[in-house]
Amino acid sequence: MRAIVYREFGGAEVLSHEDAGTPEPAAGEVRVRVVAAGVNPVDHKRRYGWVEQYFPTTFPAVPGLEFAGVVDALGPGATGWAVGDEVFGWTRTGAYAEYAIAAEIAPKPAGLSFEAAATLPVAGETAQRVLDELGLKGGETLLLHGAAGAVGQVAVQLAVAAGATVIGTASPANHDFLRTLGAVPVAYGDGLAERVRAAAPQGVDAVFDAAGKDVLPLSVALRGGTTDRIVTIADTNAAEHGIPFSAGGTPSAEMVAGLARHARLAVEGKLAVAVAGTFPLAEAAAAQQVSEAGHARGKLILTV
């Protein structure tokens, strides 16, 4: 099979599009022919070696956590699935490839494209996990840094649906888009604290940092000097500020159930992640460079 492989940490130049051995499913696993794979900020952070304490790397490595595709082969004891089933979820072998091994998958609804399905596993699980960690409730105000990204978009929609007010930081070009999701947009950069206070005179009850642009000290100030109810998924220096870094864990049956729930919402038109751009598998390095720049509105997708 063709896959994107890297054998050392570094910039996008370490990624190679090459022939690799086709993986075989073990007990309880399935092999999937990948149709679409999501590109996430954690992909380039892993490539640089920045998050080894959370995601240890074994070389040679194939990037990518999430995919949508078609079941191609079944491992021993892999029940509930048949060759030809359209599925999506998390891979154990890397999604930037023609084939991937998985066990934590959900059926892809017929009304959801492969590209749309591939936007949901990481963004949906991450957004839901952090909102749960923050204990956000209806009537509260959430400050969400990086609201126009894939995780941010899901978090906005879930929080608004729960009855919360969401103040979302983003570039001015994304403000009208965020308003359509129900957020109150504010521009990041100098003067952010004053703009947040003007948008939320009632104060901020919780902070979700999905941007990682040195906003944690400001977030503490906006929370009245406390680190309570602030979580980041993007700033690996969080511990220096006494703030938890939420990295998630091994995909589980509970996560698959959440994925299926988000898929139903997507089919009903109640949850969506904008596709910021699509790239063929061979151009994965270019896709990661766009992701690393940090200005994509939504999820970047590789088509295989």
N, C-alpha and C positions, 0 to 999 in steps of 0.2 A: 504494500500500500504506500501511498504518498503521505508524508506527514511533515510538520514543522518540528525541528529538533534543535536543541542547544546543548552544548557540552561544557560550557563554562559560563560564569556570570559575566554580565557586561551589557552594553547597549544593544540596540536592535540588530546590529551587524552580526551578533552571535547566532541569530536565528537562521536556520538552513532549511530549504524545502527539498526533501530528499526521499529516497526509497527507504522504507523501514519495514521490519517484520510485522506481519499482520497478527495481532494478538488473538489468543484463544481464550474463550470463557472458561472459568473454573466453576466449581460447584456453586449453584445458586445465582450465577451471573448470566448475562446475555451479551452478545456482541451486536453492536448497532452500526449500520452504515450511516455515517453522519451526513446530514443534509445541510444543517446550519449550526454554527458554533458561536457562542457569545464571547466577546472580547471585554475583559474587565480590568480596571486599574491594578488589581492584585496581580494580574499576569505580568506586567512589566516590573512590578515590585519584586516578584519572585525571580524574574530574569536577572535583576540586579543583585539578588541575594539579600535584600533589605528586610525580608520577613521570615528568615530562616527559623526563628524561635517559634513561629506559628505554623509555617509550612516548610518542613525540611525537604531538601531537593536531593534526588538521586539521579546522577547523570548516566547516560544521556536522558534528557527530559523532554517531554512533549507538553507544551503549555495548554491551558484551557480547562475550565471546570464544568462548563454546561454545554448542552447540545440538544438538538432535536433531530430525529432520524427514524430509521426503519430497522426493526429487529432482523438480524441477518443469521444468527446462530444462537443456540441455547446450550448452556453448560449443564452438567448433570444436576438434576433436581431443581432446575429453574422452571417452576410451575407458574401458571397464570398468564404466560405469554406464548405467542406463536410467531414463527417466521413470517414477516410481512406486516406485523403490527407497527403502527406509527406511534412513537413514544417520545418523551423528552425528560430531561433530568440531569443528574450529575454523573460524570465519568470517573473511573478509577485509573485510567491510563492516559488521559489528555485528550481534549476535544479538537485540537488543531490537527486533525487526521481524517483519513477516509473511513477508518473504522475505530471504534472505541468500545471498551468494556465497561459495563455498568450493572448495578443491581438496584440502585435507588432511582426508579423511573416511574412515570405516570403515563397513562394513555393520552396521546395528543388528541384533543377534540377535533372533529372534522371541520368545525367552523373557525379553526385557528391555523394560520399558515405556519410552516416550519420556522420561518424567520421570526414571527411574532412569538412562537412558543419558546424559541431559544433566548428570548429576552427575559424570561420569567424566573428560572430557577434561582440564580444568585441574587438578583435584585429583589425578588419577592421574599425569599427567606431572610435576607439581610435586613430589609426594611421592617418586616414583622418582628424579627428577633429584637432589634434595637428598640422599637416602640414598646415591646413587652418589657424589656429591661428598664426602660424609663418609667414604666407604669403610667403611660399617658392615658388620661381619661377625658371624656366629653366635657366641654366647658373650659378646658385648660388651653394654654397658649404654648405652642412648640416653636422654637427657633431652629430652623433647618438650614445648615450651611451646605451649599451645593445642591440646591433643590431641583435644578434642571437636568442633573445627571440621571442615569437609569435608576439607581437606588433612591435618589431623592424624589423622582417622579412617583414611584410606588409609595414611598412614605407619605408624600403629600396626600395622595388619594385615600390611603388607608386611614390617616389621621383625620382628614376632613370627614370621611364617612363615619368615623367614631364620634364626631361632634366637636373636634378640637379646632382652634384657630391656628393656622400655620403661617408663620413669617418665614419666607424663603429667600435666601440670598442667591443672587445670580447676576450675570451681566445684563445690562439694560435690554439687549437684543432678545433675551428670553423672558422678559417680564410679562408681555401679553400672553405668551404661552402658559406661564405659571398661573395667571389669572383664570385661564380656562379650566385649570385643574382645581381651582378653589383656594389657591394660596394668595397671600399678600406679599408681593415681591419687593425686595429692597436690594440696592446695588451693593456689592462688596467693595472693599477698599477703604481708603481714608474716610473717616466720619461715619463708619458703619454703626458704631454704638449709638450715636445720636439718631441715626435713621431708624434703628430698631426701636429705640425708646419712643420715637414719634409714632411709629406704626403700631406699637403695643404699649400704650400708656398704662395698661393694667399690669404690666410686668411679664416676665418670661418664666414659665413653670418648668420647662425642660429644654435641653439643647441636644440636637442630633447633628454631629459633625460628619458629613459625607464628603467634605472638600479637602481637609488636611492642609489648609493654607495659613498655618499659624494663628488660628482663630480661638484657640483654647483660653489664653489669658483674658481676651475680650469676653468670651462666653462666661467665664467665672465672674467677671465684673457685672455682667448683665443679670446673673443669678444672685446678685447681692453679696458677692464675695465667697459663696460656697461652691464646692465642687460637686455637691449632691445633684443627681439627676442630669448629668452631662455625660454623654458617651460619644466616642469617636470610632470610626471604622477606617480613618484615613491618616491620622497623625501618629506615627510610630514612636514619637517622643511623649506620648500621653502620660506615661508614668512620672515624668519630670514635673508634671502639673498636678499629680494626684488624681488623674482622671482615667477611668478604665478604657482600654482598647478592646473592642469587641471583634473577635476574629472568627467566631462561629466554631463549629466542630465537624465531626464526621457525619455525612449525610445519614439520615435515619428515617424510619417509617413515619415518624411524626412530621418530618420535613416534607416527605412525599405527600402526605395528606394535605399539608398546607399548600403545596404546589398544585395539587388537583383543585383545591378550593379557589386559588388565584386564577387558574385556567377557566373555571366556570364563570368567575367574575369578568374575565376578559371576553369570553364569548357573549356574555350578556351586555357588553359595552360599558361595564362599571369599573374596569381596570385596564390600563394600557401603558406600555412603555414605547415611546417613540423610537424608531430605528433611525439612528443618526447617520448611518452610512453602511454600505455593504462592500466587501472586498472578497475577491477570490482567495482561496487558501494560499496560493503562492505569494500573495501580497500581504501576508500576516504581519511582516515587519512594519510595513507602512501603516497598517491598522493600529498596531501598538504605539507607533509614534504619534498618531492622532489622539489616541487615548491618553498617552502620557502628557500631551499638551494641556489636557484638562478642560477643554471647551466644548466637547461634544454634547449635544442636546439629546440625551437618551443613550441607547445601546448601539455599539458597533458590532456588526455581524460578519462572520466569515461564511461564504457559501462554498460547499465542497462538491 
